[in-house]
């Protein structure tokens, strides 16, 4: 079953709670989206509020994927560059698919929808994202057309004795 994707959906309490639940559940399943399990909704909430504030300021946009029942099961945030020499590409942040739906093509669908959305943004030539090394994410993103363009060894500390590479990926939109 394909997801229905919406760019810039109306921010309702149900949508906010759906994203919060998605982010918490994906993090607790080992998703590399800013947290290390275990995490609860109250730990995730301040990060979501930062994203929502950036949306209100026009610095971020939201892409949401819903299943047939209308549940939020995938999401990603776009962040626009403010530096005048980098406004031709956009960041893709907090890319997540609910763990119970992983392996069903929803991640590929989310990335394809993100690329389609970004093609509609004025002056955007590429999407850039970073991912945590050691989880195979760079292979997944690579299979979706992204190219590894940089790597910072040990830049992400997930535990005192566990440092991961910060892998930078780019998807040209041309």
N, C-alpha and C positions, 0 to 999 in steps of 0.2 A: 504494500500500500504506500503510495506517495504522500508526502507531507504537503500541506498548503503553507507556503511561505508568504509572510507579510513584512514589507519594509516600513518602518516607522508606524507601527500599530498604535492605536490609542492606548495610552498608559492608564489602565484601570487597576483597581486593587487586585482583581483576579489575575491579571497579567503579571503584575509585580510579584505576587505570591507564587505564581507559576515559575517565573524565572528564578526566584529565590530557592524554591524546592528543587528545580533542575540543577542549579549550581551546587547546592548542598549535596544532593544525591550523586551527581557526577564526581564531585570532589571525594566523597567517601568511597567511591568505587575505584579510586586511584587516578582520576582525571587530573591532568596537569594544567589546572586553571587557577593557579594562585594560592592553593592551599594544600596541606598535607593531611590526610585523614588521621584521626577522626576530627570532623568539624561539624558544628551545628549551625542552624539558621542564623543565630545571633552573632556568630563570628563572621558569616558571609554578608550579612545585611549591610554593614558599613561600606563594603566594597561595591555592592549593588547601588547604594545611595550615591556614591561617587560617580558611577556610570550614569545614573539617572540625572544627576545635576549637570554633567557634561552634555547630556542630551538636551536638557532645558536651555543650555547656553549655546546650542548649535554646534558643539565640538564633537559630539558622538551621534551616531545613528544606530538603530537597532533593527536586526533581522530576526524574525521569530518563525519557527516551523511548528505547526500544530498537526496532530493526528486527526483521524476522522471524528473522534469524540470531542475535538476542540482543545485537547490538553497540550500545553507547551512541552514539546519533547526535544526541541533543538533551538539554539540561539547563538548569535554572534553579534558583537558590537564593532562598528567602524569608528575609527578615530582619525580626524583630519589633522594634518600638519599645519602648524602656524608659521613655520619658517618659510619665508618667501621663496627660497630655492628648493623647497621640498613639497610644495603644494600639489605636485603632479602625481603623487602616490598617497595611498591611504593605508592605515594600519587596520588589521583585522584582529580583534582582541576577544578573549574569553569565548572561544569557539567550543561549543559543548552540545553533546547529544546524550539524552538520558540513557543510563547503562542498560536498561531493559530493551532498548531499541538498537543498541550497537550491533554491528555485523549485518544490518539489514539494508545498507546503502544510504542511510539517512545522513551520515557524515558527508558522503560524496554529494548528495542532494543539497545539503547546506552550503558546501563550498561552491557548487555550481550556481546556486541562487545568489550567493555573495558576489561572485564574479559578474553575474548578470546585473545585479544592482549597481555595482561599482562602475560598470560600463555606462550607466546612466548618470553618473555624477559628473558635473562639469569639470573638465580639465584633468581627469584622473586617468593615468596611463598604466598603473600597476597597483597590486595589493601586496603589502608586506606583512609578515607575521613572524613571531618567534615562538619556538617551542622548546620544551625541556628535553634534553638528550637522554638517552638510555631507555626510552620507552617505545622506540620504533616509530615515533610520530613523523620524523623526517621522511621515512619511507612512505607512509600514508600520504602526506602532503605532496611528496614527489609524484606519486601515482595519480594525483589530481592536477598535475601540471606545474606545481610550484618547484622552483629551483633553489637549492641551498646556495646562498651567496655569502654566508659568513658563519663563524662559530667562535664563541668565546668560551674557552675551556674553564670548567669549574665555576662559572658565574652564578649558578643557582644552587643555594644551600638548602636542601630539603631536610637535613638533619646535621648535627655537629660533625659527623664523620662521613657525610654523603653529599658530595658536590656533583652537580650535573652541568653539562655544557648548555649554553644558551645558543640555540641554532636559529639562524636568521634565514627565512625563506621568502622568495619573491615570485609573484605570478604576473608576468607582463600581460596586459589586456589587449594589446594590439593584434 
